[in-house]
Amino acid sequence: MDQTFTAYIERDPETGLYVGTIPGLTGAHSQGATLDELRENLCEVIALILEEQQAQGEPIQVEPFVGIQQITVDV
């Protein structure tokens, strides 16, 4: 069964790497030199976390992703 996850992606200004986090899935974060590499790395991390949850008899729990907002502040 396929499951879709939302990734929050930033670029680290010091390393130039893309850093991704899956909101609602504890421990699901990775990095990559390219967006394609990051996607592959995140897929591996997600699969490992889900396998571990299943192996421990835990239900697969992913908190729902609510969204992002852009906030404008007068500075």
N, C-alpha and C positions, 0 to 999 in steps of 0.2 A: 504494500500500500504506500503510495506516495504521500508525502506531507510537505507542505510549503511553509517556509520560515522567512521572516523579515530580518534583514541584516542592517544594522546601523554601522555606517562606514565613515571613517575619518582618515586623514593623511597625517602621519607624524612628521612635523616640520624638521625635527632633528635627524631622523633616519631616512625620511622620504618614503617609508613603507606605508602601505594601506593597512589600517587596523579595523577589524570588523568584530562586532558583538551581536549576538542574537538575543534581543530583549526577551525576558521571560523564561530563558533556559539557562539555569545557573551553570557557570563554567564554560559556556559556549562563546569563546573568543579566539581570534587568531590574527595572523598578519601575513602579508605577501608583498612581493616587489611589484606585482601587477594585479589588476582587478581579477583576472582569470586565475592567477595563483591563489589569491585570497579566497575566491569562491571554492576552489578545490580544497584548500585547507579547512575552510569552514564546514564543508560537506563531511570531511573526515572527522572533525571534532564532534559535529552533531551526531553522526553515526555512532561514534564511541560512547557518547553520553547516553544515547537511547539504548544501546546494547547493555550498558552497565545498569541502567534502570530496570531493564527487563530481566537481567541476570539476578538482580537482587529482589525480584518479585514486586518491584514498585510500579505503580501505574505511570505511564508516560504523561508527565504533566508539563505543559507549556502555558505559562500565563499569557493571556491575549495581548497582542501589541496594540496599543491605543493610538499612537501617532506621534508626530512631531509638530512643533509650532515655531514659527519665526517671531521673535519678539523685538520690537523696535523701541529703543531707549534714547531719549533726548540727552546727548552729552555735550 
